[in-house]
Amino acid sequence: MTDPMLDLLDEAVTILRTRLADSLSGEQRYLALLTANAVATAGREARIRERLEEVRKRIDVPIADIRNGRHDGDGALYDRLREHVILRAWIADPATLSDEERAIVSGP
């Protein structure tokens, strides 16, 4: 998605949260805020989709092997898994991340 398209999503979220939701009450307010959150989440995922996919590709071991302890002590794999989890957490709710984790999302 291009930056202008992402900017449009951001603007839609702002309008839904500040102008529309504020003028509503009850279920309509809830639905406006729910929609704003969904659009914001989609926008965050679109922003880092390529990076997320690149990190996923670097996790090149079967999940069953991880579950069975075959990669215990593999620091490089741990770092890749941690980066993936931090990116997914940022997509879901950026406010839950620590400053250190936000720096990972921002990248070098």
N, C-alpha and C positions, 0 to 999 in steps of 0.2 A: 504494500500500500504506500502511496506517495505521501510526502509531508503535507501537501494541501488537503489530502483526504483525511489524514489523521487530525489535522487542525479542525476540519469540519466536525469530526466526531467529538473533539474536545468542546467545541462550541455548542453542539447539541446537548452534551452532558451539562454544561453550564446553564443553558436555558432550562432544561428539565429540572435541575436542582434549585436554581435560584428564582426563576421567574414563574415557571409553571407550578412546581410543587408548593411554593409559598402561597399560591392563590387557591390551593385545593385543601380538602380535609378528608379524613377517613380513608376509605378504600382507594379513592382516586389519587390522593396524595401518596399513599403506599405504592400504588402501581406506577406513578410517575418516578418515584425514587428508585423503585426496582428496575425500571427501564433505564434510568440514568446509570445505575450501577452496572447493568449488563453491557451497555454501550461503552462505558469506561473500561471495563474488563476486556472487551473485544479490542479496543484501541490499544491497551497496553500489550496485549498478545501480538497484535499486528506490528507494533514497534520493535519487538525483539524476536519475531518469528524466526528469522534467519539464524540468529545467534543461538536460539533455543535448539533448533534443528542441528546446528553444528555441534553443540555440546552433546546432544543425544547420540549423534554418530560416533563421538569419541568414547561413549560408554559401550564398548564393543565386546561385552561379555554377556553370556546368558544370565538372566535374573536368577534362575535356579542355582547357578554356581555361586552367586553372591549369597543367596539364602542358605546354602549348604556350607558356607564358611570357606569356600575354596579361594577367596580373595581377601581373607582377613589379613590385615597388615599391609595391604596394597595402598600406600599413601596417595599415589597418583590417581588411582581409581576413586578413592575417597574424595579427593579434590574435585574430580569431574562430577561425581554424584552430588556433592554439596553445591556446586555451582548450579546444577540442574534444579535442585530443590529450591535454591534461593531465587532463581529466575521464575519458577512456577509460583512461589509464594508472593513475589512482587506482582505478578499478573493478578493473583487472587486478591491481595490486599497489601499495597505498598506500606501502609502504616504499621504493619507488624514487623517490619525489618529493622534491624539495628543499623547504626551508622556504617559499621563495617560491611554489613550485607548490602546496603544501598550502594556503597562504593564498588562492590563486585558487579552489581547490575549496571552501574554507570560505565564500567570497563576502564581499561588503562588509558 
